[in-house]
Amino acid sequence: MDGLLSLLIFAGLFYFMMRYGCGAHMIHGSHDHDAEKNKTDNTTPNHIDPVCGMKVDTDKGYGMMHEGSLYRFCSRNCLDKFEASPQNFLHSQQQGESS
């Protein structure tokens, strides 16, 4: 009977610590999840895929450094096209920016 009582007390303490104490982040996820929900689109810089012109979020898609600049791509297909001939897409992108 003494072992059962010790087990119940330990289980109760363990539950409260996991629910409300130091283990609460394991159940409910990170404490920063509210900040992620409240982010506005202005704080998340969008990149333009140089191949298809689609907007790509910083944390989405594929990225590639080319001549010191980061380019983001919406799909692996666009990344492969860019890798095959980057001069084709960079030239057309520079013309679009100067217009």
C-alpha positions, 0 to 999 in steps of 0.5 A, a space after each residue: 500500500 505504501 508503494 501505491 501511495 508513493 506512485 500516485 503522489 509521484 504521478 500527480 506531481 509529474 502531471 502538474 509539472 508537465 501541465 503547468 511547470 517546466 514541461 508545459 512547452 512540450 505539450 503546447 509547443 513553443 512560447 513563440 507561436 503567438 508571435 508567429 501568428 501575429 506577424 504581419 506580411 510587412 515583416 516577412 520579406 518576399 523574394 521574387 522567383 527570377 524564373 516564373 516571377 512568383 512571390 516566395 517567402 523567405 522560409 519557403 521554397 528553395 534558395 541559391 546564392 549566385 554572385 553574392 546574391 540570394 535568389 529564392 525559387 518556388 519549386 525545384 523545377 525553377 531552381 534547375 532552370 536557373 542553374 542551367 542558365 542563370 544569365 537568361 533569367 538575371 538579364 530579364 529580371 534586370 530589365 524588369 527592374 529598370 522599367 
